[in-house]
Amino acid sequence: MFQIFFTDHPVIDYDSAKKSDTTRFQKYFQSLLASRVFVPPSQFESCFLATSHKDDEIQVTLEAVEGALNRPSA
C-alpha cells in the first residue's frame, strides 16, 4: 500500500499530510483517471497493489503516473 503527497516535507502523520498540496493531488488524480488508471480520489486514502496485477497493467500505470507527474502544474 502506498500514497503520494505533494509537499516538500516528510509526511509522517495526519498533521503533516494535511500540509500537502491537495489541489495538485486532484490534478494528478484527474490525469490518471483520463489515462484510465484509478487511484483513490483523496490523498488521505491508500493505493494497493495485488498479486492479480499483471506486468502489463503495472507498466501502463507507471507510464500514466510518469505522465501525470511531468505535466506542468498550472
N, CA, C and O atoms as a CHARMM CRD file, in Angstrom:
* protein
*
  296
    1    1 MET  N      0.84400  -1.16000   0.00000 PROA 1      0.00000
    2    1 MET  CA     0.00000   0.00000   0.00000 PROA 1      0.00000
    3    1 MET  C      0.89300   1.22700   0.00000 PROA 1      0.00000
    4    1 MET  O      1.98000   1.22100   0.57700 PROA 1      0.00000
    5    2 PHE  N      0.42000   2.27900  -0.65500 PROA 2      0.00000
    6    2 PHE  CA     1.23200   3.48400  -0.78900 PROA 2      0.00000
    7    2 PHE  C      0.32700   4.67200  -1.11000 PROA 2      0.00000
    8    2 PHE  O     -0.84900   4.50800  -1.43400 PROA 2      0.00000
    9    3 GLN  N      0.89800   5.85800  -1.01200 PROA 3      0.00000
   10    3 GLN  CA     0.22700   7.07600  -1.44800 PROA 3      0.00000
   11    3 GLN  C      1.28800   8.11500  -1.75000 PROA 3      0.00000
   12    3 GLN  O      2.39000   8.07200  -1.20400 PROA 3      0.00000
   13    4 ILE  N      0.94800   9.04200  -2.62000 PROA 4      0.00000
   14    4 ILE  CA     1.84800  10.12200  -2.98300 PROA 4      0.00000
   15    4 ILE  C      1.30400  11.41500  -2.36900 PROA 4      0.00000
   16    4 ILE  O      0.09700  11.65500  -2.37300 PROA 4      0.00000
   17    5 PHE  N      2.20600  12.23700  -1.84600 PROA 5      0.00000
   18    5 PHE  CA     1.84500  13.53200  -1.27900 PROA 5      0.00000
   19    5 PHE  C      2.67300  14.59600  -1.97100 PROA 5      0.00000
   20    5 PHE  O      3.87200  14.41500  -2.18400 PROA 5      0.00000
   21    6 PHE  N      2.05100  15.68700  -2.31800 PROA 6      0.00000
   22    6 PHE  CA     2.74900  16.79000  -2.96100 PROA 6      0.00000
   23    6 PHE  C      3.14100  17.80200  -1.89200 PROA 6      0.00000
   24    6 PHE  O      2.36200  18.68100  -1.52400 PROA 6      0.00000
   25    7 THR  N      4.36900  17.65500  -1.40600 PROA 7      0.00000
   26    7 THR  CA     4.89300  18.50100  -0.34300 PROA 7      0.00000
   27    7 THR  C      6.40800  18.42400  -0.35500 PROA 7      0.00000
   28    7 THR  O      6.99200  17.47400  -0.87500 PROA 7      0.00000
   29    8 ASP  N      7.03200  19.42800   0.22200 PROA 8      0.00000
   30    8 ASP  CA     8.49100  19.43800   0.35300 PROA 8      0.00000
   31    8 ASP  C      8.95200  18.85000   1.68300 PROA 8      0.00000
   32    8 ASP  O     10.15000  18.77100   1.95100 PROA 8      0.00000
   33    9 HSD  N      7.99800  18.44000   2.51000 PROA 9      0.00000
   34    9 HSD  CA     8.31900  17.96800   3.84800 PROA 9      0.00000
   35    9 HSD  C      7.90600  16.50100   4.01400 PROA 9      0.00000
   36    9 HSD  O      6.96500  16.04200   3.36600 PROA 9      0.00000
   37   10 PRO  N      8.59900  15.78200   4.86800 PROA 10     0.00000
   38   10 PRO  CA     8.21900  14.38600   5.10700 PROA 10     0.00000
   39   10 PRO  C      6.78900  14.29200   5.64800 PROA 10     0.00000
   40   10 PRO  O      6.37300  15.11000   6.46800 PROA 10     0.00000
   41   11 VAL  N      6.05800  13.30600   5.19000 PROA 11     0.00000
   42   11 VAL  CA     4.71800  13.04200   5.70900 PROA 11     0.00000
   43   11 VAL  C      4.84200  11.87600   6.67500 PROA 11     0.00000
   44   11 VAL  O      5.10000  10.73800   6.28500 PROA 11     0.00000
   45   12 ILE  N      4.65100  12.19700   7.94800 PROA 12     0.00000
   46   12 ILE  CA     4.83000  11.18000   8.98400 PROA 12     0.00000
   47   12 ILE  C      3.56700  10.95400   9.81300 PROA 12     0.00000
   48   12 ILE  O      3.48200   9.99600  10.58000 PROA 12     0.00000
   49   13 ASP  N      2.58600  11.84600   9.65100 PROA 13     0.00000
   50   13 ASP  CA     1.33900  11.70800  10.39000 PROA 13     0.00000
   51   13 ASP  C      0.25800  12.54200   9.70100 PROA 13     0.00000
   52   13 ASP  O      0.50900  13.18100   8.67900 PROA 13     0.00000
   53   14 TYR  N     -0.93100  12.52500  10.26900 PROA 14     0.00000
   54   14 TYR  CA    -2.05800  13.23700   9.65300 PROA 14     0.00000
   55   14 TYR  C     -1.79500  14.73200   9.54900 PROA 14     0.00000
   56   14 TYR  O     -2.11900  15.33900   8.52800 PROA 14     0.00000
   57   15 ASP  N     -1.21700  15.33800  10.57600 PROA 15     0.00000
   58   15 ASP  CA    -0.95400  16.78200  10.54000 PROA 15     0.00000
   59   15 ASP  C     -0.00200  17.15100   9.41100 PROA 15     0.00000
   60   15 ASP  O     -0.21800  18.15300   8.73000 PROA 15     0.00000
   61   16 SER  N      1.04000  16.36700   9.20000 PROA 16     0.00000
   62   16 SER  CA     1.96700  16.67500   8.11000 PROA 16     0.00000
   63   16 SER  C      1.32900  16.37100   6.75300 PROA 16     0.00000
   64   16 SER  O      1.64200  17.03900   5.76700 PROA 16     0.00000
   65   17 ALA  N      0.44900  15.38300   6.68600 PROA 17     0.00000
   66   17 ALA  CA    -0.26200  15.08100   5.44200 PROA 17     0.00000
   67   17 ALA  C     -1.19800  16.22500   5.05600 PROA 17     0.00000
   68   17 ALA  O     -1.34100  16.53500   3.87300 PROA 17     0.00000
   69   18 LYS  N     -1.82900  16.84900   6.03500 PROA 18     0.00000
   70   18 LYS  CA    -2.75300  17.95500   5.76600 PROA 18     0.00000
   71   18 LYS  C     -2.05500  19.16600   5.15600 PROA 18     0.00000
   72   18 LYS  O     -2.71000  20.00300   4.53500 PROA 18     0.00000
   73   19 LYS  N     -0.74200  19.27200   5.32200 PROA 19     0.00000
   74   19 LYS  CA     0.01000  20.41100   4.80400 PROA 19     0.00000
   75   19 LYS  C      0.40300  20.23300   3.33800 PROA 19     0.00000
   76   19 LYS  O      0.97700  21.14200   2.73800 PROA 19     0.00000
   77   20 SER  N      0.10400  19.08600   2.76500 PROA 20     0.00000
   78   20 SER  CA     0.46400  18.84200   1.36700 PROA 20     0.00000
   79   20 SER  C     -0.53600  19.53000   0.44500 PROA 20     0.00000
   80   20 SER  O     -1.60900  19.95900   0.86900 PROA 20     0.00000
   81   21 ASP  N     -0.15900  19.62000  -0.81300 PROA 21     0.00000
   82   21 ASP  CA    -0.92400  20.35400  -1.83000 PROA 21     0.00000
   83   21 ASP  C     -2.04900  19.48000  -2.38300 PROA 21     0.00000
   84   21 ASP  O     -1.82400  18.68200  -3.29200 PROA 21     0.00000
   85   22 THR  N     -3.25100  19.62700  -1.84200 PROA 22     0.00000
   86   22 THR  CA    -4.37600  18.80200  -2.26900 PROA 22     0.00000
   87   22 THR  C     -4.87900  19.19800  -3.65800 PROA 22     0.00000
   88   22 THR  O     -5.43000  18.36300  -4.37500 PROA 22     0.00000
   89   23 THR  N     -4.69700  20.45200  -4.04200 PROA 23     0.00000
   90   23 THR  CA    -5.09000  20.87800  -5.39400 PROA 23     0.00000
   91   23 THR  C     -4.23500  20.17700  -6.42900 PROA 23     0.00000
   92   23 THR  O     -4.74400  19.71000  -7.44800 PROA 23     0.00000
   93   24 ARG  N     -2.95300  20.10300  -6.17600 PROA 24     0.00000
   94   24 ARG  CA    -2.05600  19.39900  -7.09500 PROA 24     0.00000
   95   24 ARG  C     -2.38200  17.90600  -7.12700 PROA 24     0.00000
   96   24 ARG  O     -2.30300  17.27700  -8.18300 PROA 24     0.00000
   97   25 PHE  N     -2.74400  17.34100  -5.98200 PROA 25     0.00000
   98   25 PHE  CA    -3.13200  15.93800  -5.96100 PROA 25     0.00000
   99   25 PHE  C     -4.35300  15.71400  -6.85000 PROA 25     0.00000
  100   25 PHE  O     -4.40900  14.72300  -7.57700 PROA 25     0.00000
  101   26 GLN  N     -5.32000  16.61100  -6.80200 PROA 26     0.00000
  102   26 GLN  CA    -6.51700  16.45200  -7.63500 PROA 26     0.00000
  103   26 GLN  C     -6.16500  16.48700  -9.12300 PROA 26     0.00000
  104   26 GLN  O     -6.75600  15.74900  -9.91200 PROA 26     0.00000
  105   27 LYS  N     -5.21600  17.33000  -9.51300 PROA 27     0.00000
  106   27 LYS  CA    -4.76700  17.36600 -10.91000 PROA 27     0.00000
  107   27 LYS  C     -4.09700  16.04100 -11.28500 PROA 27     0.00000
  108   27 LYS  O     -4.30100  15.52400 -12.38300 PROA 27     0.00000
  109   28 TYR  N     -3.31200  15.51000 -10.37900 PROA 28     0.00000
  110   28 TYR  CA    -2.66800  14.21000 -10.56500 PROA 28     0.00000
  111   28 TYR  C     -3.73500  13.12200 -10.71700 PROA 28     0.00000
  112   28 TYR  O     -3.67000  12.30300 -11.63400 PROA 28     0.00000
  113   29 PHE  N     -4.70800  13.12000  -9.81700 PROA 29     0.00000
  114   29 PHE  CA    -5.79800  12.14300  -9.86000 PROA 29     0.00000
  115   29 PHE  C     -6.55400  12.22300 -11.18000 PROA 29     0.00000
  116   29 PHE  O     -6.81400  11.19400 -11.80400 PROA 29     0.00000
  117   30 GLN  N     -6.91000  13.43100 -11.61300 PROA 30     0.00000
  118   30 GLN  CA    -7.66700  13.60900 -12.85400 PROA 30     0.00000
  119   30 GLN  C     -6.85300  13.14600 -14.06700 PROA 30     0.00000
  120   30 GLN  O     -7.40300  12.56200 -15.00100 PROA 30     0.00000
  121   31 SER  N     -5.55800  13.40600 -14.05000 PROA 31     0.00000
  122   31 SER  CA    -4.69400  12.97100 -15.14600 PROA 31     0.00000
  123   31 SER  C     -4.65600  11.44000 -15.22400 PROA 31     0.00000
  124   31 SER  O     -4.74400  10.86600 -16.30900 PROA 31     0.00000
  125   32 LEU  N     -4.52300  10.79300 -14.07300 PROA 32     0.00000
  126   32 LEU  CA    -4.52400   9.33000 -14.06400 PROA 32     0.00000
  127   32 LEU  C     -5.87200   8.78900 -14.52700 PROA 32     0.00000
  128   32 LEU  O     -5.92500   7.82800 -15.29400 PROA 32     0.00000
  129   33 LEU  N     -6.93800   9.38800 -14.07500 PROA 33     0.00000
  130   33 LEU  CA    -8.26700   8.94100 -14.46600 PROA 33     0.00000
  131   33 LEU  C     -8.45500   9.05900 -15.97500 PROA 33     0.00000
  132   33 LEU  O     -9.04400   8.18000 -16.60300 PROA 33     0.00000
  133   34 ALA  N     -7.95300  10.15000 -16.55400 PROA 34     0.00000
  134   34 ALA  CA    -8.03100  10.33600 -18.00700 PROA 34     0.00000
  135   34 ALA  C     -7.23400   9.25800 -18.74800 PROA 34     0.00000
  136   34 ALA  O     -7.52900   8.94000 -19.90000 PROA 34     0.00000
  137   35 SER  N     -6.22800   8.70400 -18.07800 PROA 35     0.00000
  138   35 SER  CA    -5.43200   7.61000 -18.64800 PROA 35     0.00000
  139   35 SER  C     -5.98900   6.24400 -18.28200 PROA 35     0.00000
  140   35 SER  O     -5.34900   5.21800 -18.51400 PROA 35     0.00000
  141   36 ARG  N     -7.18100   6.24000 -17.71100 PROA 36     0.00000
  142   36 ARG  CA    -7.87800   5.01200 -17.31500 PROA 36     0.00000
  143   36 ARG  C     -7.16500   4.24900 -16.20100 PROA 36     0.00000
  144   36 ARG  O     -7.20900   3.02000 -16.13400 PROA 36     0.00000
  145   37 VAL  N     -6.50000   5.02200 -15.32100 PROA 37     0.00000
  146   37 VAL  CA    -5.86400   4.45100 -14.13600 PROA 37     0.00000
  147   37 VAL  C     -6.57800   5.04900 -12.92900 PROA 37     0.00000
  148   37 VAL  O     -6.59200   6.26600 -12.74400 PROA 37     0.00000
  149   38 PHE  N     -7.16700   4.18800 -12.11500 PROA 38     0.00000
  150   38 PHE  CA    -7.90300   4.66900 -10.96200 PROA 38     0.00000
  151   38 PHE  C     -7.08000   4.53200  -9.69900 PROA 38     0.00000
  152   38 PHE  O     -6.57400   3.45500  -9.38100 PROA 38     0.00000
  153   39 VAL  N     -6.95300   5.64000  -8.98200 PROA 39     0.00000
  154   39 VAL  CA    -6.39800   5.66200  -7.63600 PROA 39     0.00000
  155   39 VAL  C     -7.46100   6.32300  -6.75900 PROA 39     0.00000
  156   39 VAL  O     -8.36600   6.97300  -7.28300 PROA 39     0.00000
  157   40 PRO  N     -7.37300   6.17400  -5.45300 PROA 40     0.00000
  158   40 PRO  CA    -8.35500   6.83100  -4.60100 PROA 40     0.00000
  159   40 PRO  C     -8.36400   8.34700  -4.86400 PROA 40     0.00000
  160   40 PRO  O     -7.30600   8.94200  -5.06800 PROA 40     0.00000
  161   41 PRO  N     -9.53700   8.96600  -4.86100 PROA 41     0.00000
  162   41 PRO  CA    -9.64700  10.38200  -5.19800 PROA 41     0.00000
  163   41 PRO  C     -9.17600  11.32400  -4.09700 PROA 41     0.00000
  164   41 PRO  O     -9.21400  12.54200  -4.27300 PROA 41     0.00000
  165   42 SER  N     -8.74100  10.79300  -2.98800 PROA 42     0.00000
  166   42 SER  CA    -8.22400  11.60800  -1.89400 PROA 42     0.00000
  167   42 SER  C     -6.84500  11.10600  -1.51500 PROA 42     0.00000
  168   42 SER  O     -6.60800   9.90000  -1.44900 PROA 42     0.00000
  169   43 GLN  N     -5.93900  12.03700  -1.26800 PROA 43     0.00000
  170   43 GLN  CA    -4.60400  11.59500  -0.87600 PROA 43     0.00000
  171   43 GLN  C     -4.57900  11.08600   0.56200 PROA 43     0.00000
  172   43 GLN  O     -3.53800  10.64100   1.04500 PROA 43     0.00000
  173   44 PHE  N     -5.70000  11.14900   1.23400 PROA 44     0.00000
  174   44 PHE  CA    -5.78700  10.61900   2.58500 PROA 44     0.00000
  175   44 PHE  C     -6.27400   9.16500   2.59400 PROA 44     0.00000
  176   44 PHE  O     -6.60000   8.61300   3.64600 PROA 44     0.00000
  177   45 GLU  N     -6.31600   8.56000   1.41000 PROA 45     0.00000
  178   45 GLU  CA    -6.61600   7.14500   1.25300 PROA 45     0.00000
  179   45 GLU  C     -5.38000   6.47400   0.64900 PROA 45     0.00000
  180   45 GLU  O     -4.49600   7.15800   0.13200 PROA 45     0.00000
  181   46 SER  N     -5.31500   5.16800   0.71000 PROA 46     0.00000
  182   46 SER  CA    -4.13800   4.45200   0.21400 PROA 46     0.00000
  183   46 SER  C     -4.41400   3.72000  -1.09400 PROA 46     0.00000
  184   46 SER  O     -5.53800   3.30500  -1.37700 PROA 46     0.00000
  185   47 CYS  N     -3.35900   3.57900  -1.87300 PROA 47     0.00000
  186   47 CYS  CA    -3.38600   2.74900  -3.07900 PROA 47     0.00000
  187   47 CYS  C     -2.88400   1.35700  -2.68400 PROA 47     0.00000
  188   47 CYS  O     -2.07900   1.21100  -1.76400 PROA 47     0.00000
  189   48 PHE  N     -3.36900   0.35400  -3.38900 PROA 48     0.00000
  190   48 PHE  CA    -2.97300  -1.02200  -3.09000 PROA 48     0.00000
  191   48 PHE  C     -2.54300  -1.72900  -4.37000 PROA 48     0.00000
  192   48 PHE  O     -3.13100  -1.52300  -5.43100 PROA 48     0.00000
  193   49 LEU  N     -1.53700  -2.54600  -4.26200 PROA 49     0.00000
  194   49 LEU  CA    -1.15500  -3.47000  -5.32300 PROA 49     0.00000
  195   49 LEU  C     -1.54500  -4.86400  -4.87500 PROA 49     0.00000
  196   49 LEU  O     -1.57000  -5.16900  -3.68300 PROA 49     0.00000
  197   50 ALA  N     -1.84700  -5.69700  -5.84600 PROA 50     0.00000
  198   50 ALA  CA    -2.21800  -7.07200  -5.52900 PROA 50     0.00000
  199   50 ALA  C     -1.50900  -8.01100  -6.49000 PROA 50     0.00000
  200   50 ALA  O     -1.03200  -7.59500  -7.54600 PROA 50     0.00000
  201   51 THR  N     -1.44500  -9.26300  -6.12000 PROA 51     0.00000
  202   51 THR  CA    -0.80200 -10.23700  -6.98900 PROA 51     0.00000
  203   51 THR  C     -1.58600 -10.44000  -8.27800 PROA 51     0.00000
  204   51 THR  O     -1.06500 -11.02500  -9.22800 PROA 51     0.00000
  205   52 SER  N     -2.81900  -9.97300  -8.32800 PROA 52     0.00000
  206   52 SER  CA    -3.61300 -10.08600  -9.55900 PROA 52     0.00000
  207   52 SER  C     -3.19600  -9.05300 -10.60600 PROA 52     0.00000
  208   52 SER  O     -3.55600  -9.19100 -11.77500 PROA 52     0.00000
  209   53 HSD  N     -2.43700  -8.01100 -10.20700 PROA 53     0.00000
  210   53 HSD  CA    -1.95700  -7.03300 -11.17500 PROA 53     0.00000
  211   53 HSD  C     -0.83600  -7.65700 -12.00300 PROA 53     0.00000
  212   53 HSD  O      0.16000  -8.13800 -11.46400 PROA 53     0.00000
  213   54 LYS  N     -1.01600  -7.63900 -13.30600 PROA 54     0.00000
  214   54 LYS  CA    -0.04000  -8.23100 -14.22800 PROA 54     0.00000
  215   54 LYS  C      0.98500  -7.18000 -14.64600 PROA 54     0.00000
  216   54 LYS  O      0.76700  -5.98000 -14.47600 PROA 54     0.00000
  217   55 ASP  N      2.09900  -7.64700 -15.19200 PROA 55     0.00000
  218   55 ASP  CA     3.18500  -6.75300 -15.58900 PROA 55     0.00000
  219   55 ASP  C      2.72000  -5.66100 -16.54300 PROA 55     0.00000
  220   55 ASP  O      3.12100  -4.50600 -16.39900 PROA 55     0.00000
  221   56 ASP  N      1.88300  -6.00900 -17.51400 PROA 56     0.00000
  222   56 ASP  CA     1.44600  -5.00300 -18.47600 PROA 56     0.00000
  223   56 ASP  C      0.55900  -3.94600 -17.81600 PROA 56     0.00000
  224   56 ASP  O      0.60900  -2.77700 -18.19800 PROA 56     0.00000
  225   57 GLU  N     -0.24300  -4.33800 -16.83800 PROA 57     0.00000
  226   57 GLU  CA    -1.07000  -3.37100 -16.11800 PROA 57     0.00000
  227   57 GLU  C     -0.21000  -2.43500 -15.27100 PROA 57     0.00000
  228   57 GLU  O     -0.47700  -1.23600 -15.18700 PROA 57     0.00000
  229   58 ILE  N      0.80700  -2.98800 -14.65800 PROA 58     0.00000
  230   58 ILE  CA     1.71900  -2.17100 -13.86300 PROA 58     0.00000
  231   58 ILE  C      2.47600  -1.20700 -14.76400 PROA 58     0.00000
  232   58 ILE  O      2.68200  -0.05300 -14.38800 PROA 58     0.00000
  233   59 GLN  N      2.89300  -1.64900 -15.94000 PROA 59     0.00000
  234   59 GLN  CA     3.60600  -0.78500 -16.87800 PROA 59     0.00000
  235   59 GLN  C      2.71700   0.37200 -17.33900 PROA 59     0.00000
  236   59 GLN  O      3.17400   1.51400 -17.40000 PROA 59     0.00000
  237   60 VAL  N      1.46500   0.09100 -17.66100 PROA 60     0.00000
  238   60 VAL  CA     0.52200   1.14000 -18.06200 PROA 60     0.00000
  239   60 VAL  C      0.37100   2.15300 -16.93000 PROA 60     0.00000
  240   60 VAL  O      0.35300   3.36200 -17.16400 PROA 60     0.00000
  241   61 THR  N      0.26300   1.65100 -15.70800 PROA 61     0.00000
  242   61 THR  CA     0.11800   2.52900 -14.54500 PROA 61     0.00000
  243   61 THR  C      1.35300   3.39200 -14.35700 PROA 61     0.00000
  244   61 THR  O      1.23600   4.59300 -14.11800 PROA 61     0.00000
  245   62 LEU  N      2.53100   2.80100 -14.46200 PROA 62     0.00000
  246   62 LEU  CA     3.77000   3.56600 -14.31200 PROA 62     0.00000
  247   62 LEU  C      3.87600   4.67100 -15.36500 PROA 62     0.00000
  248   62 LEU  O      4.29000   5.78900 -15.05700 PROA 62     0.00000
  249   63 GLU  N      3.50600   4.36000 -16.58600 PROA 63     0.00000
  250   63 GLU  CA     3.55000   5.36800 -17.64600 PROA 63     0.00000
  251   63 GLU  C      2.54300   6.48100 -17.39500 PROA 63     0.00000
  252   63 GLU  O      2.84100   7.64700 -17.65500 PROA 63     0.00000
  253   64 ALA  N      1.36500   6.14700 -16.89900 PROA 64     0.00000
  254   64 ALA  CA     0.35000   7.16100 -16.58300 PROA 64     0.00000
  255   64 ALA  C      0.81800   8.04800 -15.43200 PROA 64     0.00000
  256   64 ALA  O      0.63200   9.26400 -15.46800 PROA 64     0.00000
  257   65 VAL  N      1.42200   7.44500 -14.41700 PROA 65     0.00000
  258   65 VAL  CA     1.93400   8.21800 -13.28300 PROA 65     0.00000
  259   65 VAL  C      3.04700   9.14700 -13.74600 PROA 65     0.00000
  260   65 VAL  O      3.07900  10.31800 -13.36700 PROA 65     0.00000
  261   66 GLU  N      3.95500   8.63200 -14.56200 PROA 66     0.00000
  262   66 GLU  CA     5.04200   9.47000 -15.07600 PROA 66     0.00000
  263   66 GLU  C      4.47900  10.65200 -15.86400 PROA 66     0.00000
  264   66 GLU  O      4.94200  11.78200 -15.70600 PROA 66     0.00000
  265   67 GLY  N      3.49200  10.39700 -16.70300 PROA 67     0.00000
  266   67 GLY  CA     2.87200  11.47400 -17.46300 PROA 67     0.00000
  267   67 GLY  C      2.20600  12.50000 -16.56200 PROA 67     0.00000
  268   67 GLY  O      2.33200  13.70500 -16.77900 PROA 67     0.00000
  269   68 ALA  N      1.49600  12.01400 -15.54900 PROA 68     0.00000
  270   68 ALA  CA     0.81900  12.92000 -14.62200 PROA 68     0.00000
  271   68 ALA  C      1.80800  13.76500 -13.83900 PROA 68     0.00000
  272   68 ALA  O      1.57000  14.95200 -13.61700 PROA 68     0.00000
  273   69 LEU  N      2.90600  13.17200 -13.42300 PROA 69     0.00000
  274   69 LEU  CA     3.89900  13.91900 -12.64200 PROA 69     0.00000
  275   69 LEU  C      4.69900  14.89000 -13.48700 PROA 69     0.00000
  276   69 LEU  O      5.22500  15.87300 -12.96600 PROA 69     0.00000
  277   70 ASN  N      4.80000  14.63000 -14.78700 PROA 70     0.00000
  278   70 ASN  CA     5.56100  15.51300 -15.66200 PROA 70     0.00000
  279   70 ASN  C      4.72600  16.62600 -16.27700 PROA 70     0.00000
  280   70 ASN  O      5.26500  17.48200 -16.97900 PROA 70     0.00000
  281   71 ARG  N      3.41200  16.63300 -16.02600 PROA 71     0.00000
  282   71 ARG  CA     2.57300  17.71200 -16.52300 PROA 71     0.00000
  283   71 ARG  C      2.87700  18.98000 -15.74300 PROA 71     0.00000
  284   71 ARG  O      3.10100  18.93500 -14.53300 PROA 71     0.00000
  285   72 PRO  N      2.88500  20.11000 -16.43800 PROA 72     0.00000
  286   72 PRO  CA     3.08400  21.37300 -15.70900 PROA 72     0.00000
  287   72 PRO  C      1.94500  21.57200 -14.70800 PROA 72     0.00000
  288   72 PRO  O      0.78600  21.30200 -15.02300 PROA 72     0.00000
  289   73 SER  N      2.26700  22.03400 -13.53100 PROA 73     0.00000
  290   73 SER  CA     1.22700  22.29300 -12.52500 PROA 73     0.00000
  291   73 SER  C      0.73400  23.71800 -12.69000 PROA 73     0.00000
  292   73 SER  O      1.28900  24.66100 -12.12400 PROA 73     0.00000
  293   74 ALA  N     -0.31400  23.85000 -13.47500 PROA 74     0.00000
  294   74 ALA  CA    -0.86200  25.18200 -13.77400 PROA 74     0.00000
  295   74 ALA  C     -1.80000  25.64200 -12.69100 PROA 74     0.00000
  296   74 ALA  O     -2.35200  26.73900 -12.77800 PROA 74     0.00000
